[in-house]
Amino acid sequence: MTDARPGAAVERLVEVVDLLRRHCPWTAALDPASLLEYLVEETYELYEAVDDVVRSDSPPPALLDDLRGELGDVLFQVVLHAQLQAEDGAFGFADVADGLTAKLVRRNPHVFTADGALRDSFPATVEEIVATWQAVKQQERPARTSPFDGIPHSLPALALAAKTLRRAGEPTGTATDGPTDEEQLGRDLLALTRRALASGIDPEHALRRAVLDYQRDAAGGP
């Protein structure tokens, strides 16, 4: 692992992607639509690599190498999508990075002043931080009136359900009659999936329909 600041490495990465777009026929043929398949695949592979490291008490070098590689694969997707937009005259990777930096500064006023300088002290509680983050998000996108606006419907059904319930303000960490740990919950979900399949029901589709119905009812829709 090097201690160098990432600037030069990122600049070289952007340069290499630009050169590949100009001189590699396979890369040159890519477009945003054709990249969607790779984006989803690489994201799941990164998820798995992170989970492997998290579940290891002392992750061996091989797991950390896998994680580093998967992070790079997802970063390649980000740089490549930005490069495609730059070629169309829309925006480039620097605009993506600048926009993200500005958003992080804007949504974390407990750490930064409005001009991006570091504050002298950081007294905010976690609850205040979350409330401020949500308030700033609402100011950024006032057209979003439902708590479920912005949740991608293409999420896997279980992730969609969890995010929907959190957005709805459902209580968390207070159940007294449910599974007591992650292992038990996993077994319960597996058993429920087995029951669904035995009944000829697609559990993914069933849960997705239930979540979308919940969103509609909670938002007061028809």
TITI-629369 format. One record per residue (C-alpha): z, y, x; residue in three letters. Coordinates in steps of 0.2 Angstrom, whole numbers, plus 2048, in hexadecimal, padded with zeros to 3 digits. Layout:
<node w="Z" v="Y" u="X" r="ALA"/>
...
***
This chain:
<node w="800" v="800" u="800" r="MET"/>
<node w="7FB" v="811" u="807" r="THR"/>
<node w="806" v="821" u="805" r="ASP"/>
<node w="7F7" v="82D" u="804" r="ALA"/>
<node w="7F5" v="838" u="7F5" r="ARG"/>
<node w="7E8" v="831" u="7E9" r="PRO"/>
<node w="7DC" v="840" u="7E9" r="GLY"/>
<node w="7D0" v="83A" u="7F7" r="ALA"/>
<node w="7D0" v="828" u="7F0" r="ALA"/>
<node w="7CC" v="82E" u="7DE" r="VAL"/>
<node w="7BE" v="839" u="7E4" r="GLU"/>
<node w="7B6" v="82B" u="7EE" r="ARG"/>
<node w="7B8" v="820" u="7DE" r="LEU"/>
<node w="7AF" v="82D" u="7D3" r="VAL"/>
<node w="7A2" v="82E" u="7E1" r="GLU"/>
<node w="79F" v="81C" u="7E2" r="VAL"/>
<node w="79D" v="81A" u="7CF" r="VAL"/>
<node w="790" v="829" u="7CF" r="ASP"/>
<node w="786" v="820" u="7DD" r="LEU"/>
<node w="787" v="80F" u="7D3" r="LEU"/>
<node w="780" v="818" u="7C4" r="ARG"/>
<node w="772" v="81F" u="7CE" r="ARG"/>
<node w="76D" v="810" u="7D9" r="HIS"/>
<node w="774" v="800" u="7D0" r="CYS"/>
<node w="768" v="7FA" u="7C2" r="PRO"/>
<node w="776" v="7F0" u="7B9" r="TRP"/>
<node w="782" v="7FF" u="7B9" r="THR"/>
<node w="775" v="80B" u="7B5" r="ALA"/>
<node w="771" v="801" u="7A5" r="ALA"/>
<node w="782" v="803" u="79E" r="LEU"/>
<node w="786" v="80F" u="790" r="ASP"/>
<node w="796" v="813" u="786" r="PRO"/>
<node w="793" v="806" u="779" r="ALA"/>
<node w="78F" v="7F8" u="785" r="SER"/>
<node w="79F" v="7FC" u="78F" r="LEU"/>
<node w="7AA" v="7F9" u="780" r="LEU"/>
<node w="7AB" v="7E6" u="782" r="GLU"/>
<node w="7B0" v="7E8" u="794" r="TYR"/>
<node w="7BD" v="7F6" u="790" r="LEU"/>
<node w="7C6" v="7EA" u="784" r="VAL"/>
<node w="7C5" v="7DB" u="790" r="GLU"/>
<node w="7CC" v="7E5" u="79F" r="GLU"/>
<node w="7DA" v="7EC" u="794" r="THR"/>
<node w="7E0" v="7DB" u="78F" r="TYR"/>
<node w="7DF" v="7D5" u="7A1" r="GLU"/>
<node w="7E9" v="7E4" u="7A6" r="LEU"/>
<node w="7F6" v="7E0" u="798" r="TYR"/>
<node w="7F7" v="7CE" u="79E" r="GLU"/>
<node w="7FA" v="7D4" u="7B1" r="ALA"/>
<node w="807" v="7E0" u="7AC" r="VAL"/>
<node w="810" v="7D3" u="7A1" r="ASP"/>
<node w="80F" v="7C6" u="7B0" r="ASP"/>
<node w="818" v="7D3" u="7BB" r="VAL"/>
<node w="825" v="7D8" u="7AE" r="VAL"/>
<node w="82A" v="7C5" u="7AB" r="ARG"/>
<node w="82C" v="7C2" u="7BD" r="SER"/>
<node w="83D" v="7C6" u="7C4" r="ASP"/>
<node w="836" v="7C8" u="7D5" r="SER"/>
<node w="823" v="7C9" u="7D3" r="PRO"/>
<node w="81A" v="7C1" u="7E2" r="PRO"/>
<node w="80C" v="7CB" u="7EB" r="PRO"/>
<node w="7FE" v="7C1" u="7E2" r="ALA"/>
<node w="804" v="7C8" u="7D1" r="LEU"/>
<node w="805" v="7DA" u="7D8" r="LEU"/>
<node w="7F4" v="7D8" u="7DF" r="ASP"/>
<node w="7EE" v="7D2" u="7CE" r="ASP"/>
<node w="7F6" v="7E1" u="7C6" r="LEU"/>
<node w="7EE" v="7ED" u="7D3" r="ARG"/>
<node w="7DD" v="7E6" u="7D0" r="GLY"/>
<node w="7DE" v="7E6" u="7BD" r="GLU"/>
<node w="7E4" v="7F9" u="7BE" r="LEU"/>
<node w="7D5" v="7FC" u="7C8" r="GLY"/>
<node w="7C9" v="7F3" u="7BB" r="ASP"/>
<node w="7D0" v="7FE" u="7AD" r="VAL"/>
<node w="7CF" v="80E" u="7B8" r="LEU"/>
<node w="7BD" v="809" u="7BB" r="PHE"/>
<node w="7BA" v="809" u="7A9" r="GLN"/>
<node w="7C1" v="81B" u="7A7" r="VAL"/>
<node w="7B7" v="822" u="7B6" r="VAL"/>
<node w="7A7" v="81A" u="7B0" r="LEU"/>
<node w="7A9" v="820" u="79E" r="HIS"/>
<node w="7AC" v="832" u="7A5" r="ALA"/>
<node w="79D" v="830" u="7B0" r="GLN"/>
<node w="792" v="82C" u="7A1" r="LEU"/>
<node w="798" v="83C" u="798" r="GLN"/>
<node w="795" v="846" u="7A8" r="ALA"/>
<node w="783" v="840" u="7A8" r="GLU"/>
<node w="781" v="846" u="796" r="ASP"/>
<node w="789" v="857" u="79B" r="GLY"/>
<node w="799" v="855" u="790" r="ALA"/>
<node w="7A7" v="853" u="79D" r="PHE"/>
<node w="7AC" v="84A" u="7AD" r="GLY"/>
<node w="7BA" v="841" u="7B4" r="PHE"/>
<node w="7C3" v="851" u="7BA" r="ALA"/>
<node w="7C3" v="857" u="7A8" r="ASP"/>
<node w="7CB" v="847" u="7A3" r="VAL"/>
<node w="7D8" v="848" u="7B0" r="ALA"/>
<node w="7DB" v="85B" u="7AD" r="ASP"/>
<node w="7DD" v="858" u="79A" r="GLY"/>
<node w="7E9" v="84A" u="79C" r="LEU"/>
<node w="7F3" v="855" u="7A8" r="THR"/>
<node w="7F4" v="863" u="79C" r="ALA"/>
<node w="7F9" v="858" u="78E" r="LYS"/>
<node w="807" v="850" u="798" r="LEU"/>
<node w="80E" v="862" u="79D" r="VAL"/>
<node w="80C" v="868" u="78B" r="ARG"/>
<node w="815" v="859" u="783" r="ARG"/>
<node w="823" v="859" u="78F" r="ASN"/>
<node w="82A" v="86A" u="78F" r="PRO"/>
<node w="83B" v="863" u="794" r="HIS"/>
<node w="834" v="860" u="7A5" r="VAL"/>
<node w="826" v="86E" u="7A7" r="PHE"/>
<node w="825" v="880" u="7A3" r="THR"/>
<node w="815" v="886" u="799" r="ALA"/>
<node w="80C" v="889" u="7A9" r="ASP"/>
<node w="810" v="878" u="7B0" r="GLY"/>
<node w="81E" v="87C" u="7BC" r="ALA"/>
<node w="82D" v="871" u="7BE" r="LEU"/>
<node w="83C" v="876" u="7B4" r="ARG"/>
<node w="84D" v="879" u="7BD" r="ASP"/>
<node w="856" v="86C" u="7B2" r="SER"/>
<node w="852" v="85F" u="7A5" r="PHE"/>
<node w="85F" v="85E" u="798" r="PRO"/>
<node w="855" v="856" u="78A" r="ALA"/>
<node w="85B" v="846" u="782" r="THR"/>
<node w="84E" v="838" u="77E" r="VAL"/>
<node w="84F" v="83C" u="76C" r="GLU"/>
<node w="84B" v="84E" u="76F" r="GLU"/>
<node w="83D" v="849" u="77B" r="ILE"/>
<node w="835" v="83E" u="76D" r="VAL"/>
<node w="836" v="84B" u="760" r="ALA"/>
<node w="82E" v="858" u="76B" r="THR"/>
<node w="820" v="84C" u="770" r="TRP"/>
<node w="81C" v="849" u="75D" r="GLN"/>
<node w="81D" v="85B" u="759" r="ALA"/>
<node w="811" v="860" u="766" r="VAL"/>
<node w="805" v="852" u="761" r="LYS"/>
<node w="806" v="859" u="74F" r="GLN"/>
<node w="802" v="86B" u="756" r="GLN"/>
<node w="7F3" v="864" u="760" r="GLU"/>
<node w="7EB" v="85B" u="751" r="ARG"/>
<node w="7F1" v="864" u="741" r="PRO"/>
<node w="7E4" v="85B" u="737" r="ALA"/>
<node w="7ED" v="84B" u="738" r="ARG"/>
<node w="7F9" v="84B" u="729" r="THR"/>
<node w="7FD" v="838" u="728" r="SER"/>
<node w="809" v="830" u="734" r="PRO"/>
<node w="7FC" v="822" u="736" r="PHE"/>
<node w="7EE" v="82E" u="73C" r="ASP"/>
<node w="7E8" v="829" u="74D" r="GLY"/>
<node w="7ED" v="817" u="74C" r="ILE"/>
<node w="7DE" v="80D" u="751" r="PRO"/>
<node w="7DA" v="800" u="744" r="HIS"/>
<node w="7D2" v="7F6" u="751" r="SER"/>
<node w="7E3" v="7F2" u="759" r="LEU"/>
<node w="7E8" v="7DF" u="757" r="PRO"/>
<node w="7F0" v="7DD" u="747" r="ALA"/>
<node w="802" v="7DA" u="74E" r="LEU"/>
<node w="801" v="7EA" u="759" r="ALA"/>
<node w="7FA" v="7F3" u="74A" r="LEU"/>
<node w="808" v="7EE" u="73F" r="ALA"/>
<node w="815" v="7F3" u="74C" r="ALA"/>
<node w="80E" v="804" u="74F" r="LYS"/>
<node w="80C" v="807" u="73D" r="THR"/>
<node w="81E" v="803" u="739" r="LEU"/>
<node w="824" v="80E" u="748" r="ARG"/>
<node w="819" v="81D" u="741" r="ARG"/>
<node w="821" v="81A" u="730" r="ALA"/>
<node w="832" v="81C" u="737" r="GLY"/>
<node w="838" v="80A" u="733" r="GLU"/>
<node w="849" v="807" u="73B" r="PRO"/>
<node w="848" v="7FD" u="74C" r="THR"/>
<node w="856" v="7F3" u="754" r="GLY"/>
<node w="861" v="7F2" u="745" r="THR"/>
<node w="85C" v="7E1" u="73D" r="ALA"/>
<node w="86A" v="7D5" u="73B" r="THR"/>
<node w="862" v="7C6" u="732" r="ASP"/>
<node w="852" v="7C5" u="73D" r="GLY"/>
<node w="84E" v="7BD" u="74E" r="PRO"/>
<node w="85B" v="7C2" u="75C" r="THR"/>
<node w="84F" v="7C2" u="76B" r="ASP"/>
<node w="83D" v="7C2" u="770" r="GLU"/>
<node w="83C" v="7AF" u="772" r="GLU"/>
<node w="842" v="7AC" u="761" r="GLN"/>
<node w="836" v="7B9" u="759" r="LEU"/>
<node w="828" v="7B1" u="763" r="GLY"/>
<node w="82C" v="7A0" u="75B" r="ARG"/>
<node w="82E" v="7A7" u="74A" r="ASP"/>
<node w="81D" v="7B0" u="74B" r="LEU"/>
<node w="815" v="7A0" u="752" r="LEU"/>
<node w="81C" v="796" u="743" r="ALA"/>
<node w="816" v="7A3" u="737" r="LEU"/>
<node w="804" v="7A2" u="73F" r="THR"/>
<node w="805" v="78F" u="73E" r="ARG"/>
<node w="809" v="790" u="72B" r="ARG"/>
<node w="7FB" v="79C" u="728" r="ALA"/>
<node w="7EE" v="791" u="731" r="LEU"/>
<node w="7F4" v="782" u="727" r="ALA"/>
<node w="7F1" v="78C" u="717" r="SER"/>
<node w="7E0" v="791" u="71C" r="GLY"/>
<node w="7E5" v="7A3" u="71F" r="ILE"/>
<node w="7DF" v="7AE" u="72E" r="ASP"/>
<node w="7F0" v="7B5" u="733" r="PRO"/>
<node w="7E7" v="7C4" u="73D" r="GLU"/>
<node w="7DD" v="7C9" u="72D" r="HIS"/>
<node w="7EC" v="7C7" u="722" r="ALA"/>
<node w="7F7" v="7D2" u="72C" r="LEU"/>
<node w="7EA" v="7DF" u="72F" r="ARG"/>
<node w="7E7" v="7E0" u="71C" r="ARG"/>
<node w="7FA" v="7E1" u="719" r="ALA"/>
<node w="7FC" v="7EF" u="725" r="VAL"/>
<node w="7ED" v="7F9" u="71F" r="LEU"/>
<node w="7F4" v="7F8" u="70D" r="ASP"/>
<node w="805" v="7FD" u="714" r="TYR"/>
<node w="7FD" v="80D" u="71C" r="GLN"/>
<node w="7F4" v="811" u="70C" r="ARG"/>
<node w="804" v="80F" u="701" r="ASP"/>
<node w="80F" v="818" u="70D" r="ALA"/>
<node w="803" v="827" u="70E" r="ALA"/>
<node w="801" v="828" u="6FB" r="GLY"/>
<node w="7EF" v="823" u="6FB" r="GLY"/>
<node w="7E5" v="81B" u="6ED" r="PRO"/>
***
